[in-house]
Amino acid sequence: MTHKNISRRSFLQQASVASAGILIAPTLMSFSANSKLNIAVIGVGNRGNYNLRASAIGNNIVALCDTDDRMMAKAASAFPQAKTFSDFRVMFDQMANEIDAVVVATPDHTHFAAAMAAMELGKHICVEKPLAHSVWQVRTLKKAANYYGVVSQMANQGHTTNGIRTIKELYDNDVLGEVKEVVAWRGFNKFKPNFYFTKPENYPPIAETVPNFLNWDAWQGPVVNKSYNHVYTPKSWRGFYDFGNGQLGDWACHTLDAPFWALELGSPKTVFAEIPNGEFNHNSFMPNKSKVIFKFPKRGKKPKVTMTWYEGLGAPDIAIRKEWGIEKLPAGGGMLMIGDKNTAFHGARPNDGKLLIPNADWEEFKKNKHQQTIARIAEEKPHQEWIEAIKNDRLPGSNFNYASDLTEMALVGVIAQRFGGKIKFDSDKMKITNRKELNKYIKEPVREGWSYGENLWK
């Protein structure tokens, strides 16, 4: 996939031929470059607030949905014209005809249901990363985006940047040579109260009274019913595998995006996870530290690739080559694509992608040798790219055809990280072949009233 101006209509015509369903677009309409879209935002607190404000630029925010009244109050004060809801299903029942596009910025476990509900109504859709919570969900979202003919986008902002394009161009122009090894890391997991990874005192967390400001039933969404505990909300759900996908699920769509795109990795064939001290927390909560090794088969003329993810361990303990022009790797996070000619590097996000050589040499290289073959995005922001794509009848770069595959790679790794040891993944059959008891995490059980997308598999 390249980031040229892909016609959405021609792309969808091709996709519909390859799909089993009939391509339909129930409520789509044409927009001019100066049109204002009527946008609904599901999840408006914390990260959702960023999504809300980014989407509001030049558009109308007509509906806000959040299960937490505290978050809703802040958003509603900023956008008083918008109608407010605590359950997106009610929002769509009442306002479907008033909405053109939907942004989903809820916890991971409700991305799929919210996005499917929107697409079934023909609404253009932008979803925070990771795209969804399970492999079956991301594959279904890909099917749905093509089936319903909508403009889709995952909001992994690094995919819009000059940096990720630079790395792909370095690889495509054979500056790196053959790449057989990728090293990536996210430095230290911060386990502290009211943060992303808040550990409970007990497993499972003890039942507490649901506060009057929270619609706990809607917050749980499709997940099998659990008792409320304050440790889940509003930010610290991410460390619990029932709701989030840990650090790997959160950051893979940033840190592994460039190698996935440039090397056309696809799904891994095997993944092996090492957890120091065997600390699994009953498989329900992310480990303190881990090392996850992905093995990818040959892809045409491209060689096999080993990609190693280090988490919570600081900078990886690997040999630093003299020609890289650095003394040490940053502890916070980064990625190396190690070629037999040169090595590419970026930090935790791909924004600063570069050839790993002394800075003076890199500046000289950019002036004289770096050919830009991929169109740049002026704003380097996923929401603006998505909105412009809607108005110009084309697909943005991290549309669900791409984003689904990227997220699937991460989610297979998350399963290995969650249970440790080795898993073998058959991508064609969407099955784990050596530990069949883990296939229930490929497609998870769903509470009554929250089932979507089954019709797309018939």
Phi, psi and omega in degrees: 000136176243168182254046171275177182285085181285126176290123178298319184296313181292323179296316182292327176297318177294317182295323183291329177296323183277348183262161182280336185271177176262130180289122178226156178219087191303318188229016184291148177217164180275147179232146174271168181300333182264002180294149170257127177278145171268111190246137171253139180240124180253113187095100189240005179257160178052241180300328178299327179296321176296314179300319180299309184290325178293322181284337185286341185298112178077010183227175178256123172272110187257341181211141177234137179225128175203143181280349183251115183298331180293316178295319182298320183299319180294315181293319182294327178291330179278333181229069187295341180283344184279143173280149186242146182214155174252356180222119184294337178294321176292319179303313181292324177300321186268335191231012186309319184284353182257001187244132175262323188211155186227137174248130181247118180225042178271176169302157188310320191290346178250003177304311188297309183299316181294317181293320179294317179300322179291314184292327177299337177264007178077024182269136173297149194220134173233127186235136174300158177274154349292159189302318180205188190259344181216163181298316180300321180296314182292325177293324179290323177297322177297313177303315185294319181300321178286318183297316183270354174070035183259161173271118186245156179202136166263135188272048171276097194300334180298337183287347178266359192271161173297324185300314182291327177293321178300315181294318178296320178294321177300319179288312183299327181270012175063025176289326181274336188080204178286132177250116178245351184223132173234134176238129180220154182203153171232115197309279189234131175278124182263105179261100180209158183302143175060029177239188184296327184235080179264119181275135175282163179281335181229154174238120353288163178302144182291151181290136177231163178290133179292126180293153185289349179270359187239130170272088187294324179298314180290326179297318179295327179057234186281350185289140177308134191308132178229160175284147179288143167214141185299341184292342181282326189232157002270343187247337195268015174296336191298330181281346180268122187293341175293332186245323182237189180230027176066194181292321180298312179296327181287315190258346181301323182290349170262297194286334180257003183296312184298309179295325179298316181289308186296317185270356181052056190291319186069203181278145177288152177274322175221153174222135179235129182244130175250125180243111180304137177065009177062029184275103182251347182054047177060028178061014183253343184226143184302146178287160178297317185218152177196162174226122185239124185248116179262136175242123181247137179285175174299145176235095186064238179273356181280137184285170173300150181230136169251124179241124183247127179252122176253131183226130178075012186246008186073204178292142181295147181272080178233159180290131177266123183281143183301321184291349179289337177074023179229159179262329180205161178270148179292136184289333187291328180158156179175180182212137175237127168255106189265110180259168179279355173249311181211172180236137175258150184218147161211169178283203184301326171252158184278012184303327188250036183301138183201167170280132185275084175222168179309143188306318180297320178293322179295318179297320178292321179298316181299323181291323192248333192235343185275113180266122178274112182249352182247130182301138178270157177251122188302312185277338184054042180227131187294327182291319179293320178298318180296314181295318178295325178295320177300315184286339183247012174056051176215175181258137174285172188295318182262041175297167190295338176297324176273311187298326178298315182293318178299313181293324178301316177305314180296319184291327174296320176296323180296321178297316178297318180296323183292322186247353177073164178078200188255138169233145175250128186244124174264101185296320183298320181266354182055049184223145166274123191266336185260346179220077191297339179293344180273354181293342176292347176266350172287318173228113189270154175295153185231138176293152178300135180093359183235019183271130179221152167085356182299326182298336183284350181257002183272000000 
